[in-house]
Amino acid sequence: MAKPTKKLLKKGKKKWFNVVTPDYLNSVELGQITAFEPDTLIGRTVCVPLKEVSGSMRDGTSKIKLRIVKVQGETCQTEPMQLFVQNAQVQRIDRRAKERIICIVDEVTKDKQPIRVKAYILLNNSVIRKVRTAIHTATTNYIKTFISTRETKDIFSVTTQRTIANHLKDDLKKIYPCSVIIWKITKA
């Protein structure tokens, strides 16, 4: 004989809430989310392509993860949690490289927020350990100074990944020519 099913309590009709980026990301409306009550939305994460925030097709391979912080009426205010390049893009660039260096840096911003940056450095030829160590040290030092002299809102801007990668590429050119991908910027 079949077991009787439990009756679910109806909570009412779901409402639609607009998701908006913070002011320093141009207050772009990202879309809508449904929920029974506004309080259930706080803490929920939304992951969108960075090109929706920046409006540039160049940012099509990057994504930004936002957390809903507060709800005012029908709009949800967010703050960035993570900025990252999709794995497919990293693998595509990685194919030609003979040598890879992954550099993970944990640092605190000017406004006391812990940030983790993962940099992926690709070399076309095999190099000796001394060169690898020099590249790793230079990368770590540059990223630490970059993060410690800026606030969180400046680090999670649209152009940060490109800025760090371009400056690092120029600095590392003196040691050994390489290409740099800033893989992830995460609020720890």
N, C-alpha and C positions, 0 to 999 in steps of 0.2 A: 504494500500500500504506500502511496506517495506521502511524503512528509508535508505538513502544512507550512506554507511560507509565512514569514513575518511581514506584517504590514508596516510600510515605511511612513513616517510622519512627513507630511508636506510642509515645506518651509516657506512656500509662497513662490512668487515669480522672480526669476533672476533679473537683475538690473544691469545695464551697460554702463561702464565707466571708461573715460578717455585716459590713455596713458601718455604723459608728457615728460620730455627730458628736462633737466635743470636749465636754469638761465644761461650758464656758461656753455651749454651745448645748444644754444639758440631756441630753447623751448619748443622743440619740434613735437608735433602730435604723432605718435607712433602707431596708434590703433586703438582698439577697444577690447576690454576684458569684461567677462560676466561674473557676477557674484550675487549671493543672496543679501549679504550685508557688507558695508564698506570696511568694517574691522577685519574681515577675513582676507582682505587684499594685502594688508601690511605684511611685508616680509616676502611676498611672492616675487619671483624673478622673471624678467622678460629678456629674451635674447633676440637681437635684430641685427641685420647687416649694417655696417658702419656707413654705407652709402645712403641709407635712409636718413641718418642724422646729418651727414656732411653735405649731401646732395651731389657728391662727386662720384663718377663711375670708377675712378681710380681706387676707391676704397671698397670695391666689390668683394674682395677676398678676405676682408677683415670683418669681425663681428664685435659687438659690444653687448655685455650683459649688464642689465640694470635691475636694481632692487627697488620695489615700491616702498617709500618711506612714510608718506602720509596721504590721506584722501581728504580733499576739500570739495564738498558737494559732489559733482559728477566727474571731477578730474583727479587723477592719481599722480602725485609728485614722485619722481624717481631720483636715485643717485647711482652713479656707475660703480660696478664691482669688478669688472674684468674687461680687458680689451685684448683681443687675440686674433691671430691669423689662422685661417682654417688649415687643417692638417693636409688636405689635398694640395693646397698651394705650396706648403713647405716641402712635401714629397716631390712635387714637380720641379722645384728649384734644386732640390737635393740630388737629383739623379746624376748630374754631371760631376759633382764634387768627389774628390778622392779622399779628402780629410775633413772631418767635422769636429767642431768644438762647441759644446753646450756650456753656457755660462749662466748660473743662477745667482742672482744678487738679491739679498734682503736688506732693506734700508728704511729709515723713518723719514717722513717728509718734514717740511718746516712746521706744519700744523699737527705734528705728532701722530700721523697715520702710518702704520706699517705697510710697505709696498714690496711686492716680489716681482722682479723682472727676469724673464727667461730670454736670453739672447742666443741665437743659433748662428755660428760663424762657419762659413764654408770656404775651403781652400781647394784650388784646382790641382795641386800637387802634394805629395807626401812631404812632410817637414820633420825636422828633428825635434826632440823634446824641448830643447831650449827655446825654440821659436814658438812652439805651442804654449809654453809657460808665459812667455813675454806677451803673447796675444791675449791670453786669459787674464793676466794681471792688468794690462792696459784697459781691457773691456770692463773688468770689475771696478777699477778706479774711476773710469769715466762715468759709468752708470751710477755709482754711489754719489759722486759729486752732483750729477744731474738731478737725482731725486732729492738729496738733502737740501738743495738750494731752492726748491719749488714747493708750492702747495699742492694738495691733492687735486683740486680742480684744474690746475695747469697740467698735471701729469695725465689726466684723463681727457685731454683735449683731442681733437680729431687728428692733428698733425704730429703728435708726439712720437708715434712709431717711426715715421719717416725721418723726423728730425734726429732722433737718437741714431738710427741706422746710417744716415748720411754722414753725420759727424764722426761716428765710430769708424766708418769706412775710410774717411780721410785720415784719421789718426793712425789706424792700423796699416795704412799704405806704407808708412815709414818702416814698419817691421817686416810685413809681407803682404802682397796684394791678396785681398779676400772680399767676399760678399757677406753682408750682415743682414739677418732677419731678426727683428724684435718679435719673438714668438708670442709671448704673453706678458701682460702687465696686470697684476692682480692685487686687489686690496686684501691684505692678509688678516 
